[in-house]
Amino acid sequence: MNTLRELKLESKIDNLNIVQKFIEDICDDYNINNTFFGNISIAISEAVKNAIIHGNKNDITKIVVLKFKQQSGSLIFEISDEGNGFDIQNIKDPTEVEFDEMNGTGIYLMRSVSDGIKYLNNGSIVEISFDISSINSTIAQDRIQKLQSYSLAKPIKEVHKKD
């Protein structure tokens, strides 16, 4: 991974505020709007929280590493922990009617708000991607709609000269 930024954290939930700042700085650099910032923030925070709680078992001597890169029109975040990983196939789907546990809801949420997710190294590394082109397309569409609604709401008045 050709890393542009990297953040190493002790496995403490309190460090999620540092993760938020890391995400905010990246989103500012790439002019990411609030909607997409929210998606990125939710997915990455959930992945880091999973790494701390499930991967490193809240052991503050173990480190969570958050890496960021931009590649082929995507913002890519890689979250790794020092745990043994997990088998994604063993995680139940939280949208199933008979689902009665909280396990898997974070993974479902991460998958729902991102454009891609990969589990590497037996699940101790999670790579989450967000497609910049869809972000820019959405921003452009929002701007066009706002301009159109503004021009419809504020009709241009003709000025007539008196002879």
C-alpha positions in Angstrom: 0.0 0.0 0.0 1.5 3.3 -1.1 0.6 5.1 2.2 0.0 8.9 2.2 -0.8 9.0 6.0 -0.5 6.6 8.9 -1.8 6.7 12.4 -0.7 4.3 15.2 -2.9 4.0 18.3 -3.0 2.2 21.6 -6.0 -0.1 21.8 -8.2 2.4 23.8 -11.7 3.4 22.8 -10.8 7.0 23.9 -8.5 7.1 20.8 -11.5 7.2 18.5 -11.4 11.0 18.8 -7.9 10.9 17.3 -9.3 8.8 14.4 -12.1 11.4 13.9 -9.4 14.2 13.5 -7.4 12.0 11.1 -10.6 11.5 9.0 -11.5 15.2 9.2 -8.1 16.3 7.9 -8.2 13.9 5.0 -11.8 14.9 4.0 -10.8 18.6 4.2 -7.8 17.9 1.9 -10.1 16.2 -0.6 -13.0 18.6 -0.3 -15.4 15.8 0.8 -18.8 17.1 1.7 -20.6 16.3 4.9 -22.7 13.4 3.6 -19.7 11.5 2.4 -17.7 12.6 5.4 -20.3 11.0 7.6 -20.1 7.7 5.6 -16.3 7.7 5.9 -16.4 8.6 9.6 -18.9 5.8 10.4 -17.1 3.1 8.5 -13.6 3.9 9.7 -14.5 4.5 13.3 -16.4 1.2 13.4 -13.5 -0.6 11.9 -11.0 0.9 14.4 -13.5 0.1 17.2 -13.7 -3.5 16.1 -9.9 -3.7 15.9 -9.6 -2.4 19.4 -12.4 -4.5 21.0 -12.4 -7.7 19.0 -8.9 -7.8 17.5 -6.7 -6.5 20.3 -9.2 -7.4 23.1 -8.8 -3.9 24.6 -5.1 -4.7 25.4 -3.4 -1.2 25.4 0.0 -2.8 24.8 -1.3 -3.8 21.3 -1.5 -1.3 18.5 -4.1 -0.5 15.9 -2.6 1.0 12.6 -4.8 3.2 10.4 -3.3 3.9 6.9 -4.7 6.1 4.2 -3.9 6.3 0.5 -5.6 7.6 -2.7 -5.6 5.3 -5.6 -7.4 5.0 -8.9 -10.2 7.5 -8.0 -10.7 6.0 -4.5 -9.9 6.9 -1.0 -8.6 3.8 0.7 -8.3 3.2 4.5 -6.5 0.2 5.9 -7.1 -0.8 9.5 -5.0 -3.5 11.1 -4.7 -5.0 14.6 -2.5 -7.5 16.3 -5.3 -10.1 16.9 -5.7 -13.5 15.3 -8.4 -12.2 12.8 -11.7 -13.8 12.1 -13.6 -15.6 9.4 -16.1 -13.2 7.7 -18.1 -16.2 6.6 -18.9 -17.0 10.3 -20.5 -13.5 10.9 -24.3 -13.7 10.7 -26.3 -11.3 8.6 -28.0 -8.8 11.0 -30.8 -8.2 8.5 -32.1 -11.7 8.9 -35.3 -12.1 10.9 -33.9 -14.7 13.3 -30.8 -12.6 14.1 -30.8 -11.9 17.8 -27.2 -10.8 18.5 -25.3 -7.6 18.1 -22.3 -9.3 16.4 -22.1 -8.3 12.8 -24.0 -5.1 12.9 -20.8 -3.0 12.6 -19.6 -5.0 9.6 -23.0 -4.6 8.0 -22.8 -0.9 8.6 -19.3 -0.6 7.2 -20.3 -2.4 4.1 -23.4 -0.3 3.7 -21.7 3.1 3.7 -18.5 2.3 1.8 -17.9 1.4 -1.9 -15.7 -1.6 -1.1 -14.4 -3.7 1.8 -11.7 -6.4 1.8 -10.6 -8.6 4.7 -6.9 -9.5 4.6 -4.6 -11.5 6.8 -7.4 -13.7 8.1 -9.5 -10.6 9.0 -6.9 -8.8 11.1 -6.6 -6.2 8.3 -9.6 -4.5 6.8 -9.4 -2.3 3.7 -12.3 0.1 3.1 -12.6 2.2 0.0 -14.7 5.1 -1.0 -15.0 6.1 -4.7 -14.1 9.7 -5.2 -15.7 9.9 -8.7 -19.1 9.1 -7.2 -18.5 11.8 -4.5 -17.6 14.4 -7.1 -20.5 13.4 -9.3 -22.9 13.7 -6.4 -21.4 17.1 -5.4 -21.8 18.3 -9.0 -25.4 17.1 -9.1 -26.2 18.8 -5.8 -24.7 22.1 -7.1 -26.7 21.9 -10.4 -29.9 21.3 -8.5 -29.2 24.2 -6.1 -28.5 26.5 -9.0 -31.6 25.4 -10.8 -33.8 25.8 -7.8 -32.2 29.2 -7.0 -32.8 30.5 -10.6 -36.4 29.2 -10.5 -37.0 30.8 -7.1 -35.5 34.1 -8.0 -36.8 35.0 -11.5 -34.8 37.6 -13.3 -36.8 40.8 -13.7 -36.6 42.7 -16.9 -35.7 46.3 -16.7 -37.6 48.5 -19.1 -36.2 51.9 -20.1 -38.6 54.8 -20.3 -38.2 56.7 -23.5 
